[in-house]
Amino acid sequence: MKMLINGADRVVADALRGMAAAHPRLRVEVQHRLVLRADAPVDGKVGLISGGGSGHEPLHAGFVGPGMLDAACPGEVFTSPVPDQMTRAAGAVDAGQGVLMVVKNYTGDVLNFDMAAELIEDEGITVDQVVVDDDVAVTDSTFTAGRRGVGGTLFVHKLAGAVAQEGAPLSRVAEVGRRVAAASRSFGVALHGPTTPAKGSPTFDLPPDELELGIGIHGEPGRDRRAMLSAAEIADVTVEALLADFPLSPSDPVLCLTNGMGGTPLLELYGFHAEVVRALGERGVTLARSLVGNYVTSLDMAGCSVSLCRLDDELLRLWDAPVSTPGLRWGR
């Protein structure tokens, strides 16, 4: 496989150098593997930190900025960041109000963020955590005990980030983050596997006439492999899987993320989103907001995921609040 890289061992550092050059409103520490708001720490504001393996861009570093994260800690490709990164990030963004760490439920991430929390507390900084485990496809998969954290992570970043931007205290920001995590569900589909720079070929074999349902964002196995389906059929299977775990009534408006896994063009994603909207409507689900694009990716994996978040009036307001990051931007 051909890639635009200088070498597998330089991919993350080179990407961080490029982010620094492209986004002067960020402060990028290439050596320490940190992406920070240039104005951090922000007076009177809880610091919001997240991170994980690289290869899922724009998650997490692309969501650093007003209205979302204050800092992101990128690990090597599909590899958890280390506690020293989170500890350094906490010191850089804490303005005396404490920090909240948003963690995807993968064993390495959870262990390293737990260790970081102890180190951060030793520095005299108040810290709390929200663990995201929104994937309904499988439990106890290759990389995790319990459900995986996937597309719902974006919802937690945005909604907890919005309430933090308003100056809410740490307890309130953490409560919103946990409420969003509990109200979010995701399901993914792969058409071909991701190619890691170190391997140089897809991480799993998927024949051209088959797809995998319930895939994870590192190429973990899903729940079923089937003959290729149409977009409408995939949408029906996906929505049925989500609603089987997450019954919704017409009085429960939802936010829907139709997410590309990195190798699926927007032409296909918008067509697929139309089928998702149809499938939700046929099942009596009220769609309040939509987001379509490549946001929580898996390198060059072809495929998609659908994430739903049940909204109330406050969460809808927080979703609509201004945000200004490389990966998500609206409002003033």
C-alpha positions in Angstrom: 0.0 0.0 0.0 1.3 3.4 -0.9 1.2 6.2 1.8 2.1 9.8 2.1 4.6 9.2 4.9 8.4 9.6 5.5 8.4 6.4 7.5 6.2 4.4 9.9 8.2 5.6 12.9 7.6 9.3 12.0 3.9 9.4 11.1 2.6 10.8 14.4 5.4 13.4 14.8 5.1 14.6 11.2 1.3 14.9 11.6 1.7 17.0 14.7 4.2 19.3 12.9 1.6 19.7 10.1 -1.1 20.5 12.6 1.1 23.2 14.2 1.7 24.7 10.8 -1.9 24.6 9.7 -3.6 25.8 12.9 -1.9 28.6 14.7 -4.7 28.8 17.3 -3.3 25.5 18.6 -0.2 25.0 20.7 1.4 21.7 19.5 4.2 20.1 21.5 5.6 17.6 19.1 8.2 16.2 21.5 5.7 15.7 24.3 2.9 14.6 22.0 0.4 17.2 23.1 -2.1 19.4 21.3 -3.4 22.4 23.4 -5.5 25.5 23.0 -3.1 28.3 22.4 -4.9 30.3 25.1 -4.8 27.6 27.7 -5.3 27.7 30.6 -8.5 29.7 30.3 -9.4 31.7 33.5 -12.5 30.4 35.3 -12.8 27.3 33.1 -12.6 23.6 33.7 -9.9 22.0 31.6 -11.2 19.2 29.3 -8.7 16.6 28.2 -9.0 13.5 26.0 -6.8 11.3 23.9 -6.1 7.9 22.4 -4.2 6.2 19.7 -3.6 8.1 16.5 -5.3 7.0 13.3 -8.8 8.2 14.3 -8.4 11.8 13.2 -10.0 14.4 13.6 -10.6 12.6 16.9 -9.0 13.7 19.3 -6.6 16.5 18.4 -8.9 17.9 15.7 -11.4 18.7 18.4 -9.2 21.0 20.5 -10.4 24.6 20.7 -13.2 26.8 22.1 -16.3 24.8 22.8 -14.6 21.4 22.9 -11.3 20.1 24.3 -8.5 22.1 25.9 -6.0 19.4 25.3 -5.5 16.1 23.4 -2.9 13.4 24.0 -2.2 11.4 20.8 -0.6 8.0 21.2 1.2 6.1 18.4 -1.1 4.6 15.8 -3.8 2.5 17.6 -1.8 2.7 20.8 -2.8 4.4 24.0 -1.1 7.6 25.1 1.0 7.4 28.2 0.2 8.8 31.7 3.0 11.5 31.4 1.2 13.0 28.5 -2.1 13.4 30.4 -0.3 14.7 33.4 1.6 17.3 31.4 -1.7 18.3 29.7 -3.5 18.7 33.0 -0.8 21.1 34.2 -1.0 23.1 31.0 -4.8 23.6 31.0 -5.7 23.7 34.7 -6.8 27.2 35.7 -7.7 26.3 39.2 -11.1 24.8 38.4 -9.9 21.2 37.9 -9.8 19.0 34.8 -12.1 16.4 33.3 -10.7 13.5 31.3 -12.8 11.9 28.6 -11.7 8.3 28.0 -12.8 5.8 25.4 -13.4 2.4 27.0 -10.3 0.5 25.8 -8.2 -1.4 28.3 -4.9 0.5 27.6 -6.7 3.9 27.6 -8.5 3.2 30.9 -5.4 2.0 32.7 -3.2 4.8 31.5 -5.8 7.5 32.3 -6.3 6.0 35.7 -2.6 6.2 36.4 -2.5 9.7 35.1 -5.4 10.7 37.4 -3.3 9.6 40.4 -0.3 11.6 39.2 -2.5 14.7 38.5 -4.0 14.6 42.0 -0.4 14.4 43.4 0.2 17.7 41.6 -2.7 19.2 43.6 -5.1 19.4 40.6 -8.7 18.2 41.1 -9.5 15.6 38.4 -12.5 13.6 37.3 -13.1 11.1 34.4 -15.9 10.2 32.0 -15.6 6.8 30.3 -17.4 6.4 26.9 -18.7 2.9 26.1 -21.3 3.5 23.4 -20.7 0.6 20.9 -23.7 -1.8 21.0 -22.1 -4.3 18.6 -20.1 -6.5 21.0 -19.1 -6.8 24.6 -15.6 -7.8 25.8 -13.9 -7.3 22.4 -10.3 -7.6 21.4 -9.1 -4.4 23.1 -11.6 -3.9 25.9 -13.5 -5.2 28.9 -17.1 -4.2 28.3 -18.3 -2.1 25.4 -16.0 -0.1 23.2 -15.9 3.7 23.1 -16.5 5.0 19.5 -18.5 7.7 17.8 -20.3 8.8 21.0 -16.9 10.2 22.1 -17.5 13.2 19.8 -20.9 13.9 21.5 -19.2 13.9 25.0 -16.4 16.2 23.7 -18.9 18.7 22.2 -21.5 18.8 24.9 -19.2 18.6 27.9 -17.0 21.1 26.1 -19.9 23.5 25.7 -20.9 23.5 29.3 -17.3 23.9 30.4 -17.0 26.9 28.0 -19.9 28.5 29.9 -17.9 28.3 33.1 -19.7 25.5 34.8 -17.9 23.8 37.8 -16.1 20.4 37.4 -19.0 18.5 39.0 -21.4 19.9 36.5 -19.2 19.3 33.5 -18.6 15.7 34.6 -22.4 15.2 35.1 -23.1 16.4 31.6 -20.4 14.2 30.2 -21.7 11.1 32.0 -25.3 11.9 31.0 -24.3 12.2 27.3 -22.2 9.0 27.5 -25.3 7.1 28.9 -27.5 8.6 26.3 -25.3 7.6 23.3 -25.2 4.4 21.2 -23.1 3.5 18.1 -22.8 0.7 15.5 -20.2 0.4 12.8 -19.8 -1.4 9.4 -16.6 -2.2 7.5 -16.2 -2.7 3.8 -12.4 -3.2 4.0 -9.9 -3.1 6.8 -7.6 -0.3 7.9 -3.9 -0.2 6.8 -1.5 0.7 9.5 1.8 2.3 8.5 3.8 -0.3 10.3 2.1 -3.2 8.6 1.5 -1.7 5.2 -1.4 -3.9 4.4 -5.0 -4.2 5.7 -5.2 -5.5 9.2 -7.8 -8.1 8.3 -9.0 -9.7 5.1 -12.5 -8.9 3.8 -13.5 -10.3 0.4 -14.8 -7.8 -2.1 -18.3 -9.3 -1.9 -18.6 -9.2 1.9 -19.0 -6.7 4.7 -18.5 -6.9 8.5 -21.2 -5.7 10.8 -20.3 -4.3 14.2 -16.7 -3.6 13.5 -14.5 -1.6 16.0 -12.4 1.5 15.2 -9.2 -0.5 15.4 -10.4 -3.2 13.0 -11.6 -5.4 15.8 -14.0 -8.2 14.7 -17.7 -7.4 14.6 -20.7 -9.5 15.4 -21.4 -10.9 11.9 -19.9 -11.1 8.4 -22.4 -11.1 5.5 -22.6 -10.9 1.7 -22.5 -7.2 0.6 -25.8 -5.3 1.2 -27.2 -2.1 -0.3 -27.0 1.1 1.5 -30.7 0.8 2.4 -30.2 -2.7 3.8 -27.1 -1.6 5.8 -29.1 1.3 7.3 -31.9 -1.0 8.3 -29.5 -3.5 10.0 -27.7 -0.6 11.8 -30.8 1.2 13.0 -32.3 -2.1 14.2 -29.2 -2.9 16.2 -29.1 0.5 17.8 -32.8 0.5 18.7 -32.7 -3.0 20.0 -30.3 -1.8 22.7 -31.7 1.7 23.0 -35.5 1.9 22.6 -36.7 5.4 21.7 -40.1 7.0 21.5 -41.3 9.9 19.2 -40.9 12.1 22.2 -37.2 11.4 22.4 -35.5 13.6 19.8 -32.0 12.4 18.8 -28.8 13.7 17.4 -27.5 11.4 14.6 -23.8 11.2 13.5 -23.4 9.3 10.2 -19.6 8.8 10.4 -17.1 7.7 7.8 -14.3 5.4 8.9 -11.7 7.3 6.8 -11.9 5.6 3.4 -15.5 6.4 2.4 -16.3 9.5 0.4 -18.9 12.0 1.3 -20.9 11.1 -1.8 -21.5 7.7 -0.3 -21.9 9.0 3.2 -24.7 11.4 2.3 -26.5 8.7 0.4 -26.2 6.4 3.3 -27.4 9.1 5.7 -30.5 9.5 3.7 -31.2 5.8 4.3 -30.5 6.2 8.0 -33.0 9.1 8.2 -35.6 7.0 6.4 -35.0 4.0 8.7 -35.2 6.1 11.8 -38.4 7.8 10.6 -40.1 4.4 9.7 -39.4 3.4 13.3 -40.9 6.5 14.8 -37.6 8.2 15.9 -37.6 12.0 15.8 -34.3 13.4 14.3 -33.4 16.8 15.8 -29.9 17.3 14.5 -27.5 15.5 12.0 -23.8 15.5 11.4 -22.3 13.7 8.4 -18.6 13.2 7.6 -15.4 11.5 8.6 -15.0 12.4 12.3 -14.1 9.2 14.2 -12.0 7.3 11.7 -9.9 4.2 11.4 -7.1 5.3 9.1 -8.2 4.3 5.6 -11.0 1.8 6.5 -13.9 1.9 4.1 -17.2 1.8 6.0 -19.3 3.8 8.3 -20.8 4.1 11.7 -24.0 5.6 13.1 -24.2 7.2 16.5 -27.3 8.4 18.2 -27.6 10.6 21.3 -31.0 11.1 23.0 -31.4 14.9 23.5 -33.2 17.0 26.0 -33.6 20.8 25.8 -30.3 21.5 27.6 -28.3 19.0 25.5 -29.8 20.4 22.3 -28.8 23.9 23.4 -25.3 22.8 24.2 -25.0 21.0 20.8 -25.9 24.3 19.0 -23.5 26.3 21.1 -20.5 27.8 19.2 -17.5 25.6 18.6 -14.2 26.5 16.9 -11.8 23.5 16.3 -10.0 22.2 13.2 -12.5 19.3 13.0 -15.8 21.0 14.0 -16.8 24.6 13.7 -20.0 26.6 13.8 -21.5 29.7 15.5 -19.7 32.9 16.1 
